[in-house]
Amino acid sequence: MPVHLTAESIPPLTKIAARGSEKRVLMVSPTHYDVLYEINPHMQGNIGTVDKVEASAQWNALRETYQSLGFSVSVIEGVEALPDMVFAANQTVPFLDADGQPSVILSKMASAYRQAEVEYFAEWYVAAGYKVIRHVNPPIEFEGMGDAIWHPTKNLLYIGYGFRTQRGALERAAACIGCEVVGLQLVDPHFYHLDTALSVINQTTALYVQEAFCTDGVKILQQQFEHLIAVPLSEAKQGFVTNGHSPDGKHFIVHQGNMETTQQLQALGIQVIEVDTSQFLKSGGSVFCMKMMLPV
């Protein structure tokens, strides 16, 4: 069931920068990217099938796409034996506190295969001058911006829970960041992170996979967005169209070939930029998973 924590129900500890104002992107080099295990349905049958040369070319093309739109890109070096570290959206939630101090919540990854990734991100954020907030005790599973999506220009954060993130993470995020939180329960294991089921384009427009949410969750999204586009299930599962990303409310970077959704976005004046992330789809991730937007 959806959960809505209002600003009045949480301590007014912090504030955030205006959504959509970020001009910096964080990525992880794909040197050690591979499919070595199965922790989501998309990985099944893909162990050992990654073309690493092609993966590197696809990653570089995505980095260059962000740079072409005016975003600077910082890179953390990948780590051997951590093949999914390349999906940089999952390990943290960065924000600005009430004093404008860059801060970051560290994730508690659900899979033991991925838990060691977080410390490498913590080291990077410390060096970059961020205040690091570690998990509470006992830890609550919370997979960062993979399950957390901002509503542009609002102090409102959508958090998906049910597969990788626990419901208790909603209150933690709300209290740490000082924002309203809308919790959306995910009900289909193919859409195990919110960023595989919901893509917010701008303040009025979003893509979503209707089958990934319960009825009440769909109703909440319909209330929040004037243009809420239900994508074809085939484009969501095979084309990862809801794992595309709009960094500025005007452009939408997405895996190539999702024709029906592309046409609907173009009709609304959104410029669609197609990229090839086929090697990363083998591990269950695409554009949104491969980057982190930074507040500074």
C-alpha positions in Angstrom: 0.0 0.0 0.0 1.2 3.6 -0.6 2.5 5.6 2.3 2.5 9.4 2.5 4.6 11.1 5.1 3.8 14.9 5.1 6.1 17.7 6.0 4.1 18.1 9.2 4.7 14.5 10.3 8.5 14.6 10.2 11.1 16.7 12.0 12.0 19.9 9.9 15.7 19.0 10.0 16.9 19.7 6.5 16.0 21.0 3.1 16.9 20.1 -0.4 18.1 21.9 -3.5 15.5 22.6 -6.2 15.0 19.4 -8.2 16.3 19.5 -11.7 19.1 22.0 -10.8 21.8 19.4 -10.6 24.7 19.9 -13.1 27.0 17.1 -12.1 26.8 13.3 -12.7 28.6 10.5 -10.9 29.3 7.3 -12.7 31.4 4.1 -12.0 33.8 2.8 -14.7 32.7 -0.5 -16.3 36.1 -2.2 -16.1 34.8 -5.0 -13.9 31.2 -5.0 -15.0 29.9 -8.6 -15.7 27.0 -10.9 -14.9 28.4 -13.3 -12.3 25.3 -14.2 -10.3 21.5 -13.9 -10.5 19.7 -11.6 -8.1 16.9 -10.4 -10.4 14.8 -12.0 -13.2 16.7 -10.1 -16.0 20.0 -11.8 -15.0 18.7 -15.3 -15.6 20.6 -17.0 -18.4 23.1 -14.1 -18.8 26.0 -15.3 -16.6 29.2 -15.0 -18.6 27.6 -13.4 -21.7 28.7 -9.7 -21.3 30.9 -8.4 -24.1 33.2 -6.2 -22.1 34.5 -4.2 -25.0 31.0 -3.4 -26.2 29.9 -2.6 -22.6 32.8 -0.1 -22.3 31.8 1.6 -25.6 28.2 1.9 -24.4 29.2 3.3 -21.1 31.5 5.9 -22.7 28.7 6.9 -25.1 26.3 7.5 -22.2 28.9 9.6 -20.4 29.4 11.6 -23.5 25.6 12.1 -23.8 25.5 13.7 -20.4 28.5 15.9 -21.2 26.9 17.0 -24.5 23.9 18.3 -22.5 26.2 20.4 -20.3 26.7 18.1 -17.3 30.1 17.4 -15.9 30.8 13.7 -15.1 32.9 12.4 -12.2 34.0 8.8 -12.2 34.7 6.3 -9.5 36.9 3.4 -10.6 35.1 0.1 -10.6 36.3 -2.6 -8.2 37.2 -6.2 -9.0 34.6 -8.8 -7.8 31.9 -6.0 -7.6 30.4 -6.3 -11.1 27.2 -4.3 -10.3 29.0 -1.3 -8.8 28.7 0.2 -12.2 25.0 0.9 -11.4 25.8 4.0 -9.5 22.2 4.9 -8.6 21.8 2.3 -5.9 24.4 2.9 -3.2 23.5 6.4 -1.9 21.0 9.3 -1.7 22.8 12.7 -1.9 21.2 16.0 -0.9 21.8 19.4 0.6 21.0 19.9 4.3 19.4 23.0 5.8 22.8 24.8 5.9 23.5 24.0 2.2 26.0 21.3 3.3 26.3 18.4 0.8 25.1 15.3 2.6 24.6 11.7 1.6 22.7 8.7 3.0 24.5 5.4 2.5 22.5 2.4 1.3 22.1 -0.9 3.0 22.1 -3.2 0.0 19.7 -6.2 0.1 22.0 -8.6 -1.6 25.3 -9.7 0.0 26.9 -9.6 -3.4 26.5 -5.9 -3.5 27.0 -4.7 0.1 30.7 -4.1 -0.2 30.1 -1.5 -3.0 28.9 1.1 -0.5 32.2 1.8 1.3 33.8 2.8 -2.0 31.1 5.4 -2.5 31.5 6.6 1.1 35.2 7.2 0.5 34.4 9.3 -2.7 31.8 11.4 -0.9 34.1 12.1 2.1 36.8 13.2 -0.3 34.3 15.4 -2.1 33.3 17.2 1.1 30.0 15.5 1.8 28.6 14.7 5.3 28.1 10.9 5.3 25.0 9.5 7.1 25.3 5.8 7.8 22.5 3.3 8.3 20.6 3.1 11.6 20.9 0.2 13.9 19.5 -2.3 13.2 20.1 -1.5 9.5 17.2 -1.0 7.2 17.5 -2.3 3.6 17.4 0.8 1.4 18.9 0.8 -2.1 19.4 4.6 -2.6 18.2 6.4 -5.7 17.3 3.1 -7.3 14.3 3.2 -5.1 14.0 7.0 -4.6 12.9 9.5 -7.2 12.4 13.2 -6.7 9.4 15.1 -8.0 11.0 18.0 -9.9 10.7 21.4 -8.2 9.0 19.9 -5.2 10.2 18.8 -1.8 8.7 15.4 -2.5 10.4 12.1 -2.8 8.8 8.9 -4.1 10.3 5.7 -2.6 9.5 2.2 -3.9 9.5 -0.7 -1.4 8.8 -4.4 -1.4 11.8 -6.1 -3.1 15.1 -4.3 -2.3 14.0 -1.5 0.0 12.1 -2.0 3.3 9.0 0.1 4.2 10.8 1.4 7.3 13.3 3.2 5.0 10.5 5.8 4.2 10.6 7.3 7.7 14.4 7.3 7.8 14.6 9.2 4.5 12.0 11.7 5.4 13.6 12.4 8.8 17.2 12.7 7.4 16.3 14.8 4.4 13.3 16.8 5.7 11.0 16.2 2.8 7.6 14.7 2.1 7.8 11.0 1.1 5.3 9.0 -0.9 5.9 5.3 -0.6 4.9 3.1 -3.5 4.7 -0.7 -3.1 6.2 -2.6 -6.0 4.4 -5.9 -6.8 6.2 -7.4 -9.8 9.7 -8.8 -9.4 10.7 -7.7 -12.9 10.4 -4.2 -11.5 12.4 -4.7 -8.3 13.5 -1.0 -8.1 11.3 2.0 -8.5 13.6 3.3 -11.2 12.6 0.3 -13.4 8.9 1.1 -13.0 8.7 4.9 -12.9 10.5 7.6 -14.8 9.7 11.2 -13.9 10.4 13.5 -16.8 9.4 16.9 -15.4 6.9 18.4 -12.9 3.9 17.3 -15.0 5.1 14.3 -17.0 6.1 10.7 -16.0 6.2 7.3 -17.5 5.1 4.3 -15.4 4.5 0.5 -15.6 1.0 0.1 -14.4 1.5 -3.6 -13.7 4.3 -2.8 -11.3 2.1 -1.0 -8.8 -0.9 -1.8 -6.6 -4.2 0.0 -7.4 -3.7 2.7 -4.8 -0.2 3.4 -6.1 -1.5 3.9 -9.6 -4.2 6.3 -8.2 -1.5 8.4 -6.4 0.6 8.7 -9.5 -2.5 9.7 -11.6 -3.1 12.5 -9.0 0.5 13.7 -9.1 1.1 14.0 -12.9 -1.0 15.7 -15.5 0.7 13.6 -18.2 1.1 10.1 -16.8 2.0 7.7 -19.6 1.5 4.0 -19.1 4.2 2.3 -21.2 3.7 -1.0 -23.0 4.8 -3.9 -20.8 7.1 -5.2 -23.6 8.9 -1.9 -23.8 9.3 -1.9 -20.0 10.6 -5.5 -19.7 12.7 -5.8 -22.8 13.5 -2.1 -23.5 13.8 -0.8 -20.0 12.0 2.4 -21.2 11.1 3.4 -17.6 14.8 3.2 -16.7 15.5 6.1 -19.0 16.4 9.5 -17.5 15.5 13.1 -18.0 18.3 15.2 -16.4 16.7 18.6 -17.3 13.0 18.1 -18.0 13.5 18.6 -21.7 15.6 15.6 -22.8 15.0 11.9 -22.2 17.9 9.6 -22.5 16.7 6.0 -23.0 17.7 2.6 -24.4 17.1 2.5 -28.2 14.1 1.0 -29.9 11.1 1.9 -27.6 9.1 3.3 -30.4 5.6 3.7 -28.9 6.8 5.5 -25.8 9.2 7.6 -27.8 6.3 8.8 -30.0 4.2 9.8 -27.0 7.0 11.8 -25.4 7.9 13.5 -28.7 4.2 14.5 -29.0 4.6 16.4 -25.6 7.7 18.2 -26.9 10.3 16.0 -25.1 13.5 15.4 -27.1 14.3 11.7 -26.9 18.0 10.7 -27.1 18.4 7.0 -27.8 21.5 5.1 -26.6 22.5 1.5 -26.6 22.7 -0.1 -23.2 22.1 -3.7 -24.3 25.1 -5.1 -22.4 23.8 -3.6 -19.1 20.3 -4.9 -19.7 21.7 -8.3 -19.1 22.2 -7.4 -15.5 18.8 -5.6 -15.1 19.9 -2.0 -15.5 20.0 0.8 -18.0 20.4 4.6 -18.2 19.0 5.6 -14.8 20.8 2.9 -13.0 24.2 3.8 -14.4 24.4 7.3 -13.0 23.9 9.4 -9.9 22.8 13.1 -10.1 24.7 15.2 -7.6 23.4 18.4 -5.9 26.9 20.0 -6.1 
